[in-house]
Structures are given as structure tokens and as C-alpha cells.
Amino acid sequence: QVQLVESGGGLVQPGGSLRLSCAASGTIFGINTMGWYRQAPGKQRELVSTITSGGSTNYADSVKGRFTISRGTAKNTVYLQMNSLKPEDTAVYFCRLSSFSAQISWGQGTQVTVSS
């Protein structure tokens, strides 16, 4: 079983920055991709950004140029640096892990609120 623990959410003013962290633990049969998704009230969960084991990254158009995804040295940690935050970035952010054995795991989510 895989556990994902997110941290780093909070309240920030428009234009501000936050850094989210996600650490994976447990029995993982080879991490393929880790990433971040978000869900705003009344909306469907959407992809924010992903990074593969080889370092390839993918971003939603709405966050390109503002958010940067990276992985830790141990490869079981993923970060999301969020700059120039906008009110429309307000959502619960979820960490997701997929393994080479088709395991899919989600974190519990961390709230990001962008408001003045």
C-alpha cells in the first residue's frame, strides 16, 4: 500500500508564491509518474502538472510559465513551485502517483487559497 503525504498549502495573496511537497512511502513497485491535480468547489478534478521517472514534465496551459514541478533526490518526493498565483488557482491540490505495475495512489489533498 502506498501513502502520499502532501504539505505546503495555505492562504496567499494574488501574485504570491507557495511550494507544495508530496512524499510517497510504502510498497511501491517502481514509480512511473508523479503529479499534481486540483479540484475547485463545484468543478471536476483537473491535471496541473506531471513528471515522469525520466524527468519529462507536462503542465496545464493555465499554469505554464508560473508553476514548476520537480522531484527530490530520492525520487519518491515531488514538489510544485507555484508563482504568480491567481484567485482562480484556489483549489484543493492532490498528489498522484502511478507505478509501472499500474498502481494509482492519491494523497489526501492540501488547500490552496489565493485571496486578498
N, C-alpha and C positions, 0 to 999 in steps of 0.2 A: 504494500500500500504506500502511496506517495502522499506526502504532506507538503503543501505550499503555504508559506507564511509571508504575507505582504506587510510592508510598513512604509511610512513616509507621506501618507496623505495628510490633508489638513485644509485650513482656510487660508487663502492668499488673495491679495488684491489683483485686479487686472494688470497685466504686464509683469507680474511676478513670476517666480520660479519655484518648482518643487522637484524633488528627486524621489521616485518610488523604488523600493527594493523588494525582491522576491527571492526567497531561499527555499530550495527543494531538499527534502530529506526522505528517507525510507528506501524501499526496494524499487530501484529504477533500472529498467532494462535498456540502458543506453538512451540518453537524451537526444532527440532529434531536433525539436524546435521548442523554444520558449517564447512567450509573448505576452502582450497586454491587450485586454479588451476593456470596453467600458459600457456602462448602461446608465442612461439618464432616466429620470422619472417619466413614465409613460412611453418610453421608447424601447426598441429592441437592443439587445447587446450587439455591439459593433467592434470590429477589429480596429485597434490603434496601431500596433506595431508588432512585428515578429523578428526573431533572429534564429538562424539555423546553427547547427553544430559547426558548420564550416564558416560561420561569420556573415552569411548573406542576410541582409536586412530588408524589411518591407514596411512601408508606412501608409497609413490612410492619407488621402490627399489633404484632408483638413488639418493634419498636424505636420506635414512635410515642412522642413526648414525651421520648425520650432521644437520638436521633440527628437531626442536621440536615444536609441536603445543600445545597450551593451551588456556583455556577460562578464562575470567575475573570473578571476584566475582559475578557480576551482571548477568552473563551467556549470555548477549547479545553482548559480545565482544570476539573476538578470536584473538590470536597472533600467529605469526610464527617466531620463532628464527632461523635464518639461519647462521650457522657457516661453516668455511672451504669452502667458496664459490669458485666456479669454473667458468670459462668463459661460460661453457655450461649451467649454471644456468641463464644466461641472458635471460630475457623474461618480458612480462607484466604479473603481478600476479593479479589474480582476486579472490575476496572473494565470496563465495557462501553460501547461507542459504537455508535449506529445513525445512519446518514445518510439524507438524503432520497432518495438513489439506492439505498437498500436495502443499503448496506454494513453489515455487522456485524463489529465487531472486539472482541477481548478482550485484556486485559493478562495478564501472567504470574502475577499474584496476589501478595498480601502477607499474611504470617501475623500474626494477632492472637490472643494467648493471654491469657486472663483467669484469674488464679490467685493464691492467697495463698501 
